[in-house]
Amino acid sequence: MNANRKILFIVALMLIGLAVATITNVALNFRDYGYNNAIEKSKMTAEIVRDGLTAHMVNGIMDKREFFLGNIANIKDVQALWIVRADSVIKQYGEGMQNEKPRDAMDRKVLKEGITVREIREDPKNAVLRVTIPYTATAYGNPNCLTCHNVQEGDVLGAISMEFNINEIRQTGAMTIAKIFAINVIFIIIALWVTNHYFKPYMKLFDNLQNGIKRARTGDFSFRFTTSLKDAGSEVAEQMNTLFQKMEDTFGGIKHNLNTFASRSNICSSDPLSTAGVIIQELSDVYKFKKTIEHDANKDAVYDRFIYILKEKFHFHHFALYEVDKTTKERKLIHITDHKSFCLPSADKDTLECRAFRTASDVYSTDFPNICANCAEDKEYSCIPFNINDDLALILSYSAKDTETIEMMNLALPSIKNYFEAAKAVIESRTLMDKLRDSSLRDGATGLYNRRFLEEFIDKSSEQAARSNMSYAVLMIDIDYFKMINDTYGHDAGDIVIKSLSEILVHAIRKADLPVRYGGEEFLVLLHNTTPEGALSVAEKIRTAFNEKKFQFGNDTVQKTLSIGIAHFPSQADSIWKVIKFADIALYEGKHTGRNRVIEFEARMFSGGDQF
């Protein structure tokens, strides 16, 4: 039911209600009027009969009363009239005429109780009011009843019963009600016509507004409002058309601009306004994320932010994040939520073993059974590669216990990729900064870390080493008679020897160990958590490998030797710097005692005069 019909229906109900109330009130009033009019007539008739009978008695013509009563009975609307004598009057004067005896229980009740009794008898054709009024004796009237009757004050002398035909009044009331009903019907019709005539244009405008707003909720602002009104309704339609035109132009541009973002979003809604709201909220969240990571010091902090997003926003419970070096094809684990790896170890050593990286496409276990042969997961999983630049990529792997859960997680991928896109430039920038910083901490000729890096490393690791009971063996290495190479064959030859030694150092130690070009022809190696025997073995391996190395400078074949000093932290000193000094002392002990030797530091070598 539209608004116009609702209003007409409500108006009609109100008018019908008013008509019913009016007709009911008139009907009741007519009935009361006829009833009360008959009662008043009965009272007046009773008084006339009483006065007439009294006059007959005084004049001694009571035997003529029948004529009098017959005339009274012919009064209009009096259908019947009779009088009845009380027992006291019968006892004193006799029974009287035949029709002066009580006819029914109503007469007897009035004679007995001395009260007026009324009764209405109605049927579809007639309506009769029966009234019986008692005559009581009194010494205070004129004439004095007690002078003629042997009764007491207040005794009932008799009663008069009358029947009045009130059918005419009822018919008149019915006709009046019918006229009122007809007038009300005509009024209702006219009122509804006037209401419809004047309100219909407003209702059409209202329906028009309703339809336009309904379409606007779906993002369609092309609807235009029309009305035949010339007053304020016309202004409303015009203003709404102007508003919708502006919204169509504005929202059309927003929708077009959001389409690119929405295509990469997991938002599914048939309401473009709702979709736009969600997209804008996500854009806001991504923007806040980007502004935050732009101030992070390094890419590890950026990774921590991203891991937080995966946990708190997307509620990922088991996932791993890897960083891939495209040059070396090595993969580094950045984070994993538990200790169970997603992949076999071969994928960490050679990233080409990772299907997601090798194919540069998303891998879903739900697509095909055992889709990735190197995946160690026994649950449903997804692996998603993210390219950062030509040198760096990331891989996100996550799993769930069943297909339904992993598919729900997959729905978040478009939004997750938005965060990666936002972080891409920052990660690339931080990677470049790390490379620049790394280059400042490495020796240009050998690629080994320099003394500046060693200083930073020791400053950061000293406290951790003390807390974790870590140990280090320090190898201080120096090339014997290196100056002779530079003087004889030139600095280029010296550089060749230096590079050769750096390569030997890298191959002789573990990844956990740290080789450093300490200065000139002097090198330092920090061996992590090794025994004295292990440190001595590594030192001998380095010394032997270098001693066997042959250099060809012009027509000359040259072999060089090394002197190596060894000291241990924390068994020989509580400071790594002290241990480096002790290793240096052991080195020069080796040089003074013949060179081409590995010497372990002993307390006797330290005089104690040097300050650290």
C-alpha positions in Angstrom: 0.0 0.0 0.0 1.5 3.3 -1.1 1.5 6.5 1.0 -1.5 8.0 -0.8 -3.7 5.1 -0.2 -2.6 4.9 3.4 -3.5 8.5 4.0 -6.9 8.1 2.3 -7.5 4.9 4.3 -6.6 6.7 7.6 -8.8 9.7 6.7 -11.7 7.4 5.7 -11.4 5.5 9.0 -11.4 8.7 11.0 -14.4 10.1 9.1 -16.3 6.8 9.5 -15.4 6.7 13.1 -16.8 10.3 13.5 -19.9 9.3 11.6 -20.5 6.2 13.7 -20.0 8.2 16.9 -22.4 10.9 15.6 -25.1 8.5 14.6 -24.8 6.5 17.8 -25.1 9.7 19.8 -28.2 10.8 17.8 -29.8 7.4 18.1 -29.3 7.3 21.9 -30.5 10.8 22.3 -33.7 10.1 20.2 -34.4 7.0 22.3 -33.9 8.9 25.5 -36.0 11.7 24.2 -38.9 9.5 23.3 -38.6 7.5 26.6 -38.4 10.7 28.7 -41.3 12.3 26.8 -43.5 9.3 27.4 -42.6 9.3 31.1 -43.5 13.0 31.4 -46.8 12.4 29.6 -47.5 9.5 32.0 -46.9 11.7 35.0 -49.2 14.4 33.6 -51.9 11.9 32.8 -51.7 10.4 36.2 -52.2 13.8 37.8 -55.1 14.6 35.5 -56.8 11.2 36.3 -56.2 11.7 40.0 -57.7 15.2 40.0 -60.6 14.1 37.8 -61.4 11.2 40.1 -61.2 13.4 43.1 -63.6 15.8 41.5 -66.0 13.0 40.7 -65.8 11.8 44.3 -66.4 15.3 45.8 -69.3 15.9 43.4 -70.8 12.5 44.1 -70.6 11.3 40.5 -68.1 8.5 40.9 -70.4 6.3 38.9 -69.8 8.5 35.9 -66.0 8.0 36.0 -65.9 5.5 33.2 -66.7 8.2 30.6 -64.0 10.4 32.0 -61.4 7.6 31.9 -62.4 6.7 28.4 -61.8 10.2 27.2 -58.4 10.2 28.9 -57.5 7.0 27.1 -58.1 8.7 23.8 -55.2 11.1 24.3 -52.7 10.8 21.5 -50.0 8.0 22.0 -52.0 6.5 25.0 -52.5 3.0 23.8 -54.2 1.8 27.0 -55.1 3.2 30.4 -56.7 1.6 33.5 -56.9 2.2 37.2 -56.8 -0.4 40.0 -58.0 -0.1 43.6 -56.0 -1.0 46.7 -57.5 -3.5 49.2 -58.2 -0.6 51.6 -60.4 1.2 49.0 -62.1 -2.1 48.0 -62.8 -2.8 51.6 -64.4 0.7 52.1 -66.1 1.3 48.8 -66.2 -2.1 47.1 -64.5 -3.6 44.1 -65.7 -0.9 41.7 -65.9 -1.6 38.0 -64.7 -4.8 36.3 -61.6 -3.3 34.8 -60.4 -1.6 38.0 -58.8 -4.9 39.3 -55.0 -5.5 39.1 -54.2 -7.1 35.7 -50.7 -8.4 36.2 -47.8 -8.6 38.6 -46.7 -5.1 37.8 -50.0 -3.7 39.1 -49.7 -5.8 42.2 -46.1 -4.7 42.8 -47.0 -1.0 42.6 -50.0 -1.5 45.0 -47.8 -3.4 47.4 -44.6 -1.3 47.4 -46.0 2.1 46.4 -43.4 2.8 43.8 -43.6 3.8 40.1 -42.6 1.0 37.7 -41.7 1.4 34.0 -41.2 -1.2 31.3 -40.4 -1.0 27.6 -41.5 -3.7 25.3 -40.0 -3.6 21.8 -40.0 -5.7 18.7 -39.1 -4.9 15.1 -42.5 -3.4 14.4 -43.6 -1.7 17.7 -42.2 -0.1 20.8 -44.5 0.3 23.9 -43.7 2.0 27.2 -45.7 0.7 30.2 -45.9 3.0 33.2 -47.7 2.2 36.5 -47.9 5.1 39.0 -49.3 4.6 42.6 -51.8 7.0 44.3 -50.8 7.5 48.0 -53.0 9.0 50.7 -52.0 12.2 52.3 -53.6 14.6 54.8 -51.7 17.6 53.5 -53.1 17.7 50.0 -56.3 19.4 48.8 -58.6 17.8 49.4 -57.5 15.8 52.5 -57.5 12.2 51.4 -57.9 11.0 55.0 -61.3 12.7 55.3 -62.8 10.3 52.8 -60.7 7.1 53.1 -60.1 5.0 56.2 -56.3 4.8 55.7 -53.1 6.0 57.2 -50.8 8.7 55.9 -48.8 7.3 52.9 -51.0 4.2 52.4 -51.6 3.3 48.7 -55.1 4.0 47.6 -54.6 2.6 44.1 -52.6 3.0 40.9 -52.9 4.0 37.3 -51.4 1.9 34.5 -50.8 3.4 31.0 -49.2 2.1 27.8 -47.7 4.6 25.4 -46.9 3.9 21.8 -43.4 5.3 21.2 -43.0 3.6 17.8 -43.5 6.8 16.0 -40.7 8.5 17.9 -38.5 5.5 17.1 -39.3 5.7 13.4 -38.7 9.4 13.4 -35.3 8.7 15.0 -34.5 6.1 12.5 -35.3 8.4 9.6 -33.2 11.1 11.2 -30.4 8.7 11.7 -30.7 7.6 8.1 -30.5 11.2 6.9 -27.5 11.8 9.1 -25.9 8.7 7.8 -26.5 9.8 4.2 -25.1 13.2 4.9 -22.0 11.6 6.6 -21.5 9.3 3.6 -21.7 12.2 1.2 -19.3 14.2 3.4 -16.9 11.3 3.6 -16.9 10.9 -0.2 -16.3 14.6 -0.7 -13.6 14.7 2.0 -11.8 11.8 0.5 -12.0 13.3 -3.0 -10.7 16.6 -1.7 -7.9 14.9 0.2 -7.0 12.8 -2.8 -7.1 15.8 -5.1 -4.9 18.0 -2.9 -2.7 15.4 -1.3 -2.1 13.1 -4.3 0.6 15.3 -5.9 2.4 15.4 -2.5 2.1 11.6 -2.2 3.5 11.2 -5.7 6.4 13.4 -4.8 6.9 11.4 -1.6 6.9 8.1 -3.6 9.2 9.7 -6.1 11.6 10.6 -3.3 11.3 7.1 -1.8 12.2 5.5 -5.2 15.1 7.9 -5.7 16.5 7.3 -2.2 16.1 3.5 -2.7 18.2 3.7 -5.9 20.7 6.0 -4.3 21.3 3.3 -1.6 22.6 1.1 -4.4 24.9 3.9 -5.7 22.6 5.0 -8.5 22.2 8.8 -8.5 20.9 9.1 -12.0 17.3 9.2 -10.8 15.5 12.6 -11.3 12.5 13.8 -9.3 9.3 15.1 -11.0 6.2 16.8 -9.5 3.2 18.8 -10.7 3.3 20.9 -7.6 4.1 24.6 -7.9 4.7 25.4 -4.3 7.4 24.2 -1.8 7.1 20.7 -3.2 8.5 21.9 -6.5 11.5 23.5 -4.7 12.1 20.2 -2.8 12.2 18.3 -6.1 14.5 20.8 -7.7 16.9 20.8 -4.7 16.9 17.0 -4.6 17.7 16.9 -8.4 20.6 19.3 -7.8 21.9 17.2 -4.9 21.7 13.9 -6.9 23.4 15.5 -9.9 26.3 16.6 -7.6 26.4 13.2 -6.0 26.4 11.4 -9.3 29.3 13.5 -10.6 31.3 13.2 -7.3 30.6 9.6 -6.6 31.1 8.6 -10.2 34.7 9.9 -9.9 35.2 8.2 -6.6 33.9 4.9 -7.9 36.1 5.1 -10.9 39.2 5.9 -8.8 38.4 3.1 -6.3 37.8 0.5 -9.0 41.6 -0.2 -9.2 41.9 -0.6 -5.5 38.6 -2.6 -5.3 39.8 -5.1 -7.9 42.5 -6.0 -5.4 40.3 -6.1 -2.4 38.3 -8.9 -0.8 35.2 -6.7 -0.4 32.0 -8.3 -1.8 28.9 -6.1 -1.6 26.1 -5.2 -3.9 26.0 -1.7 -2.3 28.7 0.5 -3.9 28.3 3.1 -1.1 29.0 0.4 1.5 31.8 -1.0 -0.7 33.3 2.5 -1.0 33.1 3.0 2.7 34.9 -0.2 3.4 37.5 0.5 0.7 38.2 4.0 2.1 38.6 2.5 5.6 41.1 0.0 4.2 42.9 2.7 2.3 43.1 4.7 5.5 44.5 1.7 7.4 47.0 1.0 4.7 48.0 4.7 4.6 48.5 4.7 8.4 50.6 1.5 8.1 52.7 3.1 5.3 53.2 6.4 7.3 54.3 4.3 10.3 56.8 2.1 8.5 58.3 5.1 6.7 59.8 6.2 10.0 61.0 2.7 11.0 64.8 2.5 11.1 65.3 -0.7 9.1 63.5 -3.3 7.1 63.4 -5.7 10.1 61.1 -3.2 11.9 59.0 -3.1 8.8 58.7 -6.9 8.8 57.7 -6.8 12.4 54.9 -4.4 11.6 53.7 -6.7 8.8 53.8 -9.7 11.1 51.7 -7.7 13.6 49.1 -7.0 10.8 48.9 -10.7 9.9 48.3 -11.7 13.5 46.0 -8.9 14.8 44.1 -7.7 11.7 43.9 -10.9 9.6 44.1 -13.4 12.6 46.6 -15.7 10.9 47.7 -18.3 13.5 50.3 -20.4 11.6 52.4 -18.6 9.0 56.0 -18.0 8.0 57.6 -15.0 6.2 60.8 -15.5 4.1 63.2 -13.1 2.5 64.7 -14.3 -0.8 68.0 -13.1 -2.2 67.5 -13.4 -6.0 71.2 -13.2 -6.7 72.3 -16.0 -4.4 69.0 -17.8 -4.6 69.1 -18.2 -0.8 66.1 -17.9 1.4 66.2 -16.4 4.9 63.5 -17.1 7.5 62.2 -13.8 8.9 59.4 -15.2 11.1 57.5 -18.4 11.9 54.7 -18.7 14.4 55.9 -22.1 15.6 59.0 -24.2 15.1 57.5 -26.4 12.4 58.8 -25.3 9.0 56.6 -25.1 5.9 59.3 -26.4 3.6 62.0 -29.0 3.3 65.6 -27.7 4.0 66.4 -27.9 0.3 64.1 -24.9 -0.4 66.0 -22.8 2.0 69.4 -23.5 0.3 68.0 -23.1 -3.2 64.9 -21.0 -3.6 64.3 -22.4 -7.0 63.1 -25.5 -5.1 60.2 -23.3 -3.9 57.3 -23.5 -6.3 55.9 -20.1 -5.4 59.2 -18.3 -6.1 60.1 -20.3 -9.2 56.8 -19.8 -10.9 56.2 -16.2 -9.4 52.6 -17.2 -8.8 50.4 -18.0 -5.8 50.4 -21.7 -4.8 47.3 -23.2 -3.1 47.2 -26.7 -1.8 43.4 -26.7 -2.6 44.2 -26.5 -6.3 45.8 -29.9 -6.6 47.0 -32.6 -4.2 50.7 -32.3 -3.2 51.0 -29.3 -5.5 54.4 -28.4 -4.1 56.7 -31.4 -3.6 59.0 -29.5 -1.2 56.3 -28.4 1.2 56.5 -30.2 4.6 53.0 -29.2 5.7 50.4 -32.0 6.3 47.6 -29.4 6.4 46.0 -27.1 3.8 48.5 -24.3 2.9 49.1 -21.3 0.6 52.4 -19.8 -0.5 52.3 -16.3 -1.9 55.4 -14.6 -3.5 55.8 -10.8 -3.4 58.4 -9.2 -5.6 60.2 -6.2 -4.1 62.8 -5.5 -6.8 65.3 -7.3 -9.0 67.4 -8.4 -6.0 64.8 -9.1 -3.3 61.5 -11.0 -2.9 59.3 -12.1 0.0 57.3 -15.3 0.4 54.4 -15.6 2.7 53.3 -19.1 3.7 50.3 -20.0 5.9 48.3 -23.0 6.7 45.0 -24.1 8.3 43.5 -27.4 9.5 40.8 -27.7 6.9 39.8 -26.5 3.4 37.1 -24.1 4.7 39.5 -22.2 7.0 42.2 -21.9 4.4 39.7 -20.6 1.8 38.6 -18.0 4.3 42.2 -17.0 4.8 42.7 -16.8 1.1 39.9 -14.2 0.9 42.2 -11.8 2.8 45.0 -12.0 0.2 43.9 -9.0 -1.8 44.0 -6.8 1.3 47.3 -8.4 2.4 48.8 -7.6 -1.0 47.7 -4.0 -0.5 49.8 -3.8 2.6 52.8 -5.4 0.8 52.4 -2.9 -2.0 52.4 -0.1 0.6 55.5 -1.5 2.2 57.3 -2.3 -1.1 59.0 1.1 -1.6 59.9 1.3 2.1 61.4 -2.2 2.1 63.3 -1.4 -1.1 64.6 1.9 0.4 65.6 0.2 3.7 67.3 -2.6 1.7 69.3 0.0 -0.2 70.2 1.8 3.0 71.3 -1.5 4.5 73.5 -2.1 1.4 75.0 1.4 1.7 75.6 0.9 5.3 77.0 -2.6 4.7 79.3 -1.2 2.1 80.6 1.4 4.6 81.3 -1.5 7.0 83.1 -3.6 4.5 86.6 -3.5 3.0 86.4 -2.5 -0.7 89.2 -4.7 -1.8 88.3 -8.0 -0.1 84.6 -7.7 0.7 85.2 -8.6 4.3 83.9 -6.6 7.2 86.2 -3.7 8.3 87.3 -2.6 11.7 84.4 -0.1 12.0 82.0 -3.1 11.7 84.0 -5.0 14.3 83.6 -2.1 16.7 79.9 -2.0 16.3 79.6 -5.8 16.5 81.6 -6.0 19.7 79.6 -3.2 21.3 76.3 -4.9 20.5 77.3 -8.5 21.3 79.4 -8.1 24.4 76.5 -8.0 26.9 74.6 -10.7 25.0 77.7 -12.9 25.1 78.1 -12.4 28.8 74.4 -13.2 29.5 74.3 -16.2 27.2 77.7 -17.7 28.2 78.9 -17.5 24.6 82.6 -17.9 23.9 84.8 -16.6 21.1 88.2 -17.5 19.9 90.1 -14.5 18.3 92.6 -15.2 15.5 94.9 -12.3 14.7 96.5 -12.9 11.3 99.4 -11.1 9.6 101.2 -11.8 6.3 104.9 -12.2 6.9 107.1 -9.7 5.0 104.1 -8.3 3.1 105.9 -4.9 2.5 108.4 -6.7 0.3 105.6 -7.7 -2.1 104.5 -4.1 -2.5 108.1 -2.8 -2.8 109.1 -5.5 -5.3 106.0 -6.1 -7.4 103.8 -3.2 -6.7 100.6 -2.6 -4.9 98.5 -4.5 -7.4 100.4 -7.6 -6.5 99.9 -6.8 -2.8 96.1 -6.5 -3.5 96.2 -10.0 -5.1 97.8 -11.5 -2.1 95.3 -9.7 0.2 92.3 -11.0 -1.8 93.7 -14.5 -1.9 94.0 -14.5 1.9 90.4 -13.2 2.4 89.1 -16.0 0.1 91.0 -18.6 2.2 89.5 -17.2 5.4 86.0 -17.3 4.1 86.3 -20.9 3.0 88.1 -22.0 6.2 85.4 -20.8 8.7 81.7 -21.3 9.3 78.9 -18.9 8.5 78.6 -18.1 12.2 82.2 -17.0 12.3 83.3 -13.4 11.5 86.3 -12.6 9.2 87.5 -8.9 9.4 90.2 -7.0 7.6 91.7 -5.4 10.6 94.1 -3.1 8.7 96.7 -3.3 5.9 97.9 -6.9 5.7 96.4 -7.7 9.2 93.2 -9.8 9.5 91.1 -10.9 12.5 88.7 -13.8 12.7 86.1 -14.3 15.5 85.3 -18.0 15.9 81.9 -18.4 17.6 81.6 -21.0 20.4 84.6 -23.1 19.5 87.1 -25.0 21.7 90.8 -24.2 21.9 91.5 -27.3 19.9 89.0 -26.2 17.2 90.5 -22.7 17.1 94.0 -24.1 16.7 92.8 -26.4 13.9 91.2 -23.6 12.0 94.3 -21.4 12.4 96.6 -24.2 11.1 94.2 -24.8 8.2 94.4 -21.1 7.2 98.2 -21.0 7.6 98.7 -24.1 5.6 96.3 -23.2 2.8 98.0 -19.8 2.4 101.5 -21.2 2.6 100.6 -23.5 -0.3 99.3 -20.7 -2.4 101.6 -19.7 -5.3 101.5 -16.3 -6.8 102.8 -15.5 -10.3 104.2 -12.0 -10.6 105.9 -11.7 -14.0 108.5 -14.4 -14.2 108.6 -15.0 -10.5 106.6 -17.5 -8.5 106.1 -16.3 -5.0 104.8 -18.1 -1.9 104.0 -16.2 1.4 103.5 -17.3 5.0 101.3 -16.2 7.9 101.8 -15.6 11.6 98.7 -16.2 13.7 98.0 -15.3 17.3 95.1 -16.9 19.2 93.3 -15.8 22.4 90.0 -16.9 24.0 87.0 -15.1 25.5 86.0 -15.3 28.3 88.4 -17.8 29.6 91.4 -15.5 29.2 89.7 -12.1 29.6 86.4 -10.6 30.5 86.4 -8.3 27.5 86.6 -9.1 23.8 88.9 -6.1 23.3 91.3 -7.5 25.8 91.2 -10.9 24.0 91.9 -9.1 20.7 94.9 -7.5 22.4 96.1 -10.8 23.7 95.7 -12.4 20.3 97.8 -9.5 18.9 100.5 -10.1 21.5 100.5 -13.8 20.6 100.9 -12.8 16.9 104.0 -10.8 17.5 105.3 -13.5 19.7 105.1 -15.7 16.6 106.8 -13.1 14.5 109.7 -12.7 16.9 110.2 -16.4 17.2 110.5 -17.3 13.5 107.2 -16.4 11.7 105.0 -18.8 9.8 103.6 -20.0 13.1 100.4 -20.2 15.1 100.9 -19.1 18.7 98.3 -19.3 21.4 98.3 -16.6 24.0 99.8 -17.3 27.4 99.7 -15.1 30.5 103.5 -14.9 30.6 103.4 -12.9 27.2 101.5 -10.0 28.8 103.5 -7.6 30.9 100.4 -5.8 32.1 101.7 -2.4 31.1 99.3 -1.8 28.2 95.9 -0.2 28.9 92.6 -1.3 27.4 
